[in-house]
């Protein structure tokens, strides 16, 4: 039916129907053009108040930049990463709005004196002499905030902090519980384990009936999945790169436009003497011009408040104006001062100058070409995708449509639901996205899908040529892996039987050391001292659990599974927690856990009072934009 519609898409009947649709949109569907634009959509509403997409996008971008600063290029701007950051930013924005509404309901406020004190005490605005107005203005410029905007944000942060502290700040980890849990966790035990390895067992060779029965019990492990023969057309940035490469002239023009990005400015390094009193700096200047070193001068005048420090390497324009101008005019070894700034009185000596450097064009050419080509390809992609869609709608087969726009055309003889081929390996030639796999699995044999725009910004269409149903493999197809699987399973069964026999002998009075000496392939291992959690467990967690579930001087009731077979576990001694064990870390853990539980309950209560609505379509549109 879909193919028939595409073949008839150019008929006069369909064209007439499209004309009617256009007229109807012109009458009813575009009134907003003449009435003015509607208010920007909200990504969520809390108590009826909107959360603007810009707020969520800004927070998500800020988090992404922090991650890139911390982990570098390991953090990719992939759709999955950006979706997670957007969801996290939206959850945080909703939580902030909930608390803000509660603060407003309680008529809470912050007096201006408190805000002023917080600004003055903020370490981000501190210099050697305390709060610096210049530093405050610089930080606000970097954040893109006005002073009023910053104070409004700070006021909201203070109100939210007060409410959150009122809910969870007074939580105390119960002293008795912390002590008991600390003793429980720090208790250690020692013991022994008689190891019965499965590899030492020699089962009799299986007959055909045994292997067939084992295969039937484990058929799911060897089942051939449904395989589909697929024809695929893919259009993305990579497919358009070759036609989007900039010319040499364009590259050089862009290089010149960005020359500042490739330039490391001249940097200067100086030694500085600083004092609050001009007379001290003047005395320091006399000594320096007489040939004394800055270190000696600082030591001699330390009791009068003189300090010595290094400035730089620093580029022009980053220091207060008097210091910046003085450094620009000095030659290495030259002195400048006394100079006054809000920090006090300075005496400078220029130590070295690192000249300006510019990365040459040839060094950045390849990366710049790739960047510009990708940008051009991304800009062209929607229009080329529209041409591809038109070609498919006109009835072109996938190969012809792909050739007409430069898209990739592939034939995949066998693809399963996980993107593997008939041999269980990832298909060659392309990375199949979840949307591609979903479309391949949902398209009937002999049919072609619509053109789909994936979350990875690739457009694609699939045609399923044939479907080979899932089936169970026959024994002759998988004889070797079946024999291996049966043998491993049988070896563990025999090891367990042997371990049970040894356990009976141990209960009858034989010592574990004697059993280890008299039984081929069996070994006796020492356990511990071990804690319940946190210590290395070479024999696996099951052995540790058995050690703590068994009384001293006793054997575990059953053989215990280990990675290599089975073990008889005997507990020898309990070592109580040391009296010096500090329960404070556990108290903090309990306090944090209880605090988080209270805050979660507080948020749920606020959600009942101020209903939260989210717009999934708005979120998807924002994700499509930010994820590119």
N, C-alpha and C positions, 0 to 999 in steps of 0.2 A: 504493500500500500504506500509506504513512504517513497519507494523508488518511482512508483507510478505518479505520485504527486509531483516529484521533482521533474519527471519528464514532461509533465503538462504545465510546469511553472511558467513557460513562455507563451502559453496559449492566450487567445484574446479573452476567454472567459475569466481566467485567473487575473489577467491585467485589469479587467473591468472591476473585479472584486477588490483588488488593491486600490483602485481609484476611489471606490466607496469608502474603504478604510481611511484613506488619507483625508477625504472630505470630513468624515466623522471626527477624526482627531482635530482637524482644523476648527470644527464647530465647538466640540466639547472638551477636547483634551489639552488645549494649550492656552486656556484662558489666563493662566498665571502670568503669561508673557505680557498681557495687557493690563492685568490687575496689579502687577508688581510681584516680586519674589516673596515666597513665604519665609517665615522665620527659619533659621538654620535648625536642622533636625537634631534631636538629643539622642545620645547613645544610650542613656538611661534616665530614669526619673526616680527621685527619692522624695516621698511625701508630696508628690506633685511638682517638685522643683527639678528643672532639667540639669543634666550633666552634659556639658558641651563636648563634642568630639575632640576639640582642640586641647582640652585639659588632659584627656586620656592619652592622646597621641604625644603631647609634650612630655608626659611622665614616662611613657614607654621609650621614647627616643633618648631621654636622659639616662634611663637604666641601660639601654643598649650601648650608649657611649661609655658608661662606667665599665661595662663588661669588656668592651674592646680595649679600654685602657688597662684593664687588669689582665686579660688573657690574650690580647692581640688578635691576629687573624684567625685564631682557633674558633672564635665566635663569628659565624657567618650570618649574613642578613637573609636567612632563609624564611620562607612562609611559616614554617613550624615555629621557629624561634620568635618571630615577630608576633605570631598569634598568642603564644604563651605570655610574652611581655605585655601585649595589649590586654589580655584577660587579667593579668596581675594588676596592671595600672587601673583598669576599670573597677576591680574589687576594692582597691585602695581608695579610689575616688568615692565609691559608694559608702565605704566605712567612714571616711571623713565627713561626708554630707550627713550621714546618720547622727554622728556625734554633734555636728554643728547645729542641726535641728533641735537636738535635745538641749544643747546649751542655750539656744534661743528661747526654747520653751521654759527653761528655768530662769531666764532673764539674767544670765551670767555675763559679766563684762570684765575687761582688764583696764586698769587705770593707766593713763599715759606715763606716769612716773615709773611703773613697773616695766613698760616697754622700753623706756629710755635706759633703764638700768641694764636690761637684758642685752640691748644693743652695745652698750659700753663694755659689758663683760664678755661679749662673744669673742673667742680666740681668733676668729677669722678677721676681726677688725683691729687686732692688737699689734702694736709695734714695741720697740724697746722702751718707750716712755708711756705705754698704755694705749688707750683708744686713739685711733688715727682717723680723722675725717676723710683724708685723701684715700686711705685704704678702703674705707666704707663705701665711698663713691665708686671706686674702681671695681669692687666686688659686685655692686649693684649693676654697673654697666655690663659686666660679664654675664650676669644672670638675665639681663634684659628687663630689669625692674626699675620702676620709679621708687623714690623714697616712700611715698604714700602706699604704693602697691606692696612694698616689702613689709611695712609696718602692719598692713592689713593681714598679710599672710602670717606674720609673727603673732598677731593677736589671735587668729584662728588656731595656730599651733599651741599657744598657751592654754586656751580654753579646752581644746581637746585633751591636752596633757593633764589638766586638772581633773577632768571627768574620768579619764582612764585611770589616773592614780587613785581617785576616790573609789573606783570599783575594785582594782587589783593591787594598789600600792601597799595596803596594810596587810596583805596576805603573809602569814608566817608559816614556815614548815614546822609541823608538830615535832617537838623535841624528842618525845618518846619514840614516835614512829621513825624518825630519822636515825636514832641510835639503834633501834632494833633492825631496821633495814640495813644499816651499815654493818652491824655484826653478821647478819645473814649473808650479805654479799662478800664480806671479807673472810668468812670461814673457809678453811682449806682442808682438803683430805688427801691422804696417801693410800695407796693400795697396790695391787698387782693384777696383771691380766695374762691369762694363759691363751696364747694366740694360736688359732687353728686356721691356717691359710687355705683358701679354696683351691689355689693353683697346685697344691700338692696332691689333689685327688685325681684318680685315673679311672673315669667311668668306662663301662663297656661300650663298644661302638653301637650306635643306634640302628635299628632296622627301618625300612621304608615307612611302616605304619607309625612308628614313633615320631619320625620327622614330620610326616603328614599331619599327625595330631598336634604337634607343637606349632606347625605353621598355621593351622586353623585357629588355635588359641591366640596367636599373635598376628592374625591376618592384617590388622590395621597398620602394623609397622611396615608391611611390604606392599600395601595396596598401591596400584597405579592410579594416580589422580586423573580426573577428567582433563583431557588435553584438547586444545582448540587450535586449529590452523587459522592464522590471522593475517590479514592484509592491513597495513597501518600507514597513515600519513601523519606526519608531525611537523608543526611549524612553530619555531621559537626564535629567540634572539640568535642562537648559534647558527641556525640555518640562513640567517640574513647577514651574517658578519661579512662574508666575502664581498657582497655587493654594497656594503656600508663603509668600507675602509676609506679613511680620508686621504686626500692627495698630499703630496709633499708640501705644497704651498699652504694648505689648511693646517697641517701639523705645525709648520713653522710659525704661522700666525697665532695659533693657540698657545704655542710655547712662549711667544713674546708676551701674549696677554697674561700668562701665568708666571712670568719670570720671577715675580716676588715669591711665589710658592716654592721655587727651586733655589732661592737665594738664602744663604745663611749670612746674616749681616755681620759686620765687623763687631767683635766682642773685646771688651777691655777688662783686665783684672787689676785691682788696686788693693793696697793695704790702707786701712783706715784707723785713725785715732779719734775717739769720740769722748766728749766730756760735756757736762751740763754748764760749766762755767767757762766764759771766754778767756779769762786770764790763764786757766790751765792749758787751753789749746795754744795760746800765744807762747807760753813757756815751752810747750812741746815743740812748737815750730822753731823756736830759737835753738833748742837742742838738736832737732833734726837737721837744720841747716849747718850746724856745727859738725855734723858727721855721725851723730849717735844713731843707732838702729831704732826702729819703731818698737821692737820688743824690749830693748833696754829702757827706752823712754816710758813705755807703759808700766814696766816694773817699778821704775823710780817714782812715778806719779800715781801709782795705783791707789794710795791712801787719799788722794784728792779726787777720786772718781774717774780717772782716765782708763779707758779700755781700748784694746786693739782687736781688730777683726779683719776679715777678707771680704771684699766686694767683688762679686763676679765669679766666672766670666759673665759679663752683662752687656747687652746691646744698648745702643743709644735710645733714649726716651723712656727707659724703664726705671730710672732713679729720680728722686726729687730734683727739680730743675737746677738748683745751684750745683749739686754734685754732678749731674749729667753734663751741664755746660763746662764745668771745670775739667772733667775727664776728657771731653772731646778736644780740649785745647792743649793737653799735656803730651809730652813725649815720654817714652819709658824712662823711669828713674826720676821724673820731675815731680815737684811738690805743688800742692794747691791748698790754700787755706789761710786763715781760718774761714770756714763757711758755715753759715747758720741755716738749719732746717728745723721743722717741728720736733725732730729727734734730739736736737742739741747742737753743739759746735763740733765741726769736723776738720781734720787735717788728712789729706789724701796723698799717697805716693803711687803713681802708676807703675805697675810691675811688668805688664806685658800687653801686647796687642795681637789679637788673632784676626788676620785680614778677612774681608768679605769673600765668600766663595759662592760660585754659581754652578749648579750641575749642568754639564754641557748637553746640548740638544740630542746628540747621538746616544747619550746614556739613558735618557728618558723617552726616547722616540717610540720604542716598542710598546711600553706601558701606556703612553699617551695615545698611540694609535688604537690600541685595544679598547681603551676607555671611550674614546670618541666613537669608534665603530659600534660598540655596544649601546651607547646612548642613541646613535642614529638608528640602529636596528630596533631598539625598543620603541622609538617614536614611530617607525614605519610599521611595526608589527600589527597594530589594529587594522590599518588599511589593507595590508597584504592578507590578513586573516579574512577580511570581508570579501576580497577577491576570491580566496579559496572557497569560501562558503557559496559564493555565486556560482563558481564552476561546478561544485558538487550539486547545487540545486538545479543547474541546467542539465544534469544527467551525465556529466563526465565521470568516468571511473576514477578510482583513487590515484592510479599511476598518472593518468593524463592531467588531473587536477593538480597533483603535486608538481609536475613538470612546468605547468603554466605559471606557477608563482615561486618556484625555487624551494619548495618544501621537501622534506625527506620522505621517501617511500620505501617501506620495508615489507618483506614477507617472512613471517615467523611460522615455521612448519608445525611447532607444538609449543603451547604455553599453558601452564596450569594456573590456578587461582593465585599462587604466590609469585608468579613471574618466572618460574623455572621451566626448563625444557624437558623433553622426555627422559633425559638422563639425570634429572634432579639438579642441574646446574643453572645458574642465572643465564637468561637468554643473552646471546651476543649482540652487540651493535647498538643497544639502546638501554637506558635506564627507564623501566616502566613505572610510572607514577601510580599511586593508589587509585586515582580517577581513571587511568587507562585500564588497570586491572578490573575495576568495577564495570567499566563499559564493555570490556571483552567478555566478562562473565555474564553480563546481562543481555547481550545482543544475540538473538537466535541465529542459527546457521543459515547462511544465504542472505543475510540482511546486513545493511550498512547503517551505522549509527549517525546521529547528527554531529556536526562539528562542535566539539566541547572545548571550553576554555578552562584549563586546569589551574589549580592553586599555584603551581610553579610557573605560571605565565606561558605555558606552552599550549597551543591549539592542536587538536588532534581529532581524527575520525578513524573508526575501525570497521572493517568488514570481516565477519566470521565466515570462513569458507566451509569448515566442517567441524564436527564435534565428535571426539572419541570418548565414549563414556568411561567412567571409573570402573575398575575391575580388580579382583584379587589375583595376585600372581600365582602361577602354578609352581609346584615344587621344583620342577626341572629348570625354571628360570632363576631361582634364588637358592639353589641347593647349598652352595658354600656358605653364605651368610646365615642360613637356617641351621646348618650344622654347627657353626661357631656359636650362635645364640643358644642352641640346645645344650652344647657342651658347657658353656659358662654357667647356665642355669643349673645343670645337673651337678657341676662341681660344687656350687654353693649348697645344694641340697645334701650332698654327701658330707661336706664340711660341717653342716649343722648337725647331721646325725652323729658324726664323730664327736662333736663338741658336747652333745647330750650324753653320750656314753662316758666321756671324761668327767662330766659334771656329776654323774651318778657315782663314779669311783671316788671323786673328791668328797662327796657327801658321806661316803662310806668310811672316810678317814685317811685316804691317801693325800699326801701333801702335793701342792701344785708343783713344787720343785721336782719331786719324784716323777710326776706325770710328764713334765717337760723333758726330763732326762730319758725316760723309758719309751717315749712315743716319737717316732720319726717325723720330722717336719714341724713339730710343735715347739714354740718358744715361750719363755716366761719374761714378761716386761714389767718394769716398775712404773707405777703411776704416781704423779704428783711430786710435791704438793700442788693441788689444783683448786682454783675457785670455781664456783658454779658458772660464772661467765667472765669472759675477758682474757682467759689464759689460752695459750696454744694447745690445741687438741689433736695430737698426731694420730690418735686412733679413732677420731670422730666424736661428735657430740653424744651419741648413744652411750658410749663407754663412760663419759663424764656423768651423764644422768644416772646411770646404773651405780656409779661410785657413791653418789649422794643419796641414792634411794636405798642403800644397803647399810645395815648396822655394822659397826666395827667388829671384826672377827668373823664376819659372815660372808657367804657367797651370794651373788645375785641369783634370783630364782630361775632365770632362763639364760641360755647363751645369748650374748649381745652381738648384734651385727656390727661389723667394721668394714671399711672400704675393701679390705683384702680377704675377708672371710667372716669368722666368728671368734668370740673371746669369752672365757670364763672370768668374771670380774669379782675380785675380793677386796673389801674395804678393810684397811688395817688401822687407821688412826684418824681422829678428828682433831684439827688444829684450830682452836677458837681464834677469832679476830683479836688482834693486838689491842691492849688497853689504850695505846697511844693513837689508835685509829681516829682520824679527824672526821666527825660527822658533818662538818660544815658544807663540803661539796654536795652531799646528799640533801642537806637542808635547802641549799640553793636550788637544786633540781626539783625538790618537792614544791618550793615556793613558785618557781617558774611554771611548773605543770598546773598547779592550782590556779595561778594567775591567768594562764591561758584559758583554762576551763571557764573561769568567771567572765573573762572578756568575750568568749564565744557565746555564753549565755546572755551577756549584756547586748551583744549585737543582734542575737535572735529576738530579744525583747524589743529592741529599737525597730527591727524590721516589722514586727507586728504593729507597732505604733505608727510607723511611717512606712507605708507600703513601697516596695522596690519593684520597678518595672524596667526591663531591659529590652532594647530593640535589636533583635538578631539581624535584621536586614541592614540596619545602619552599621552594626559591627562588621558585617561581611563586606560592606562597601569600603569602610575605612581600612580593613585588613587588605583588601585588594589593592588599595592605593599605597599604603605604607609598606607592604611586603615586596614591592618591586625594587 
